[in-house]
């Protein structure tokens, strides 16, 4: 079996004879030469990924003021940084929104502005101690003014990521972008064939201490990232690097509409081809990397998967969902992922980027369990009223009015002959109909686009539906669509006030 | 080609589009329409050779008509070619060309979905 050592590869990098290809070029080389031939011909495969990596941030040391301050709270351009680490050490997270501009400007934007050389307004509040008497201060700082600006990202470079669609009947604004109703589109993220971990899925090279390309600078793998889940093919990395060395080209702030700020980052990892096994793994193609398309229309942790597809399917621009052709597009940039793999290739070829021996391999076992929730939240079924009156669409509005007067609610769910929910009428609709005259039937005034709640969903979700659509009551339906109750904003107020109605 | 109609309050209830179709004998596509009690904003798609005919017919009826030449612009300094705009556009204005996002402005109907959907705030509508 063909093999070589890491020090031989580094020797070739130093003497300029190293042979580097990108992970996009590797599959055809292995097809053509076989794994043994690929080990002889290729020393290093470069990977790259460029996408939204929310779990990112920077440790900033501001130096000591005079009189000195022990910062309890600090703001950079009105974006709060965590002050619970020593006197003038702060952690600025990428997704923190600003106090004045909200999610249009956040931690990621501060990081981008610092890297672009801009000056940042700093406001800090102090605790006030004998050793740190200062209570507040304001200053303006540029990146060069900080003693250290060390990027530490708890979870980056996901091996692959679930694609997203939305079967509900309203547009959703998510961290997977705008998801159109009734599966109007599919969004995905990830570089597929160029993804670093997908080219070394068993961590034969990538480990603690591995030197990487991070935001244009040299960075290092600190270890496995949070939610690292290699058993299921969702490994992640925790990485670090010096922000002062990074480039605006590879760090870009973003805002997902009605979700919040995030940071687009470029990460690249070189993988040495030391043996045939590693050559075969680095020959992975888009079609080999599969992900489920999950339904974000279900606002729960365990969102149902509609089908499984490969990155090749996703990159084709169209996938089939239940017999319908649905347009796909990415949120990460394959264009920049390619540039990163190419830049890393050049740096290795010109001898300026050496490979490293990991201090310790990454764990092949991780954990991405659901949260243990010790405080139980009630479901809709625990809070709703069961004595709901429903009507058919053929009844007159006088009849509907008297049922509202005789019942508990301002709302009358309208049901079909099969007793399924088809609309809703409110006392306001009836008043309006009476004021306008010549309307006689419920079918003429009912709202057909009716929102409802499910018996077994948490009240939190019903509350959000009421809030999102500025309405005050929801019919509660069972799995067959039959109306079995009503949940109103009054029920939720009572719940918050601690007084259940039953 | 796309025509943007601004319909004033006084004539918003007139059957303007129907009468222009009958008069000009032109096929046209209503791509976007927002009409309320007081005014209207409508985007039509018309074959290039009929564009002038249709525009003048609307103008005779008191409608303000603007030819949408460049309805949307992309700031290439901000765009990272992610593709978040590609699948949310109802008319296919954006596509990948060797993984760079390119714009076919002629298809845009100024619905604005891409402006909100772009994480890098790289897209703007040129409102007329």
Interface residues (C-beta under 8 A of the other chain):
Chain A: X50 X51 X52 X173 X177 X178 X180 X184 X185 X186 X187 X252 X254 X255 X256 X257 X262 X264 X317 X327 X328 X329 X330 X331 X332 X333 X334 X335 X336 X338
Chain B: X80 X81 X82 X83 X84 X85 X86 X87 X88 X95 X96 X98 X99 X100 X113 X116 X117 X119 X120 X121
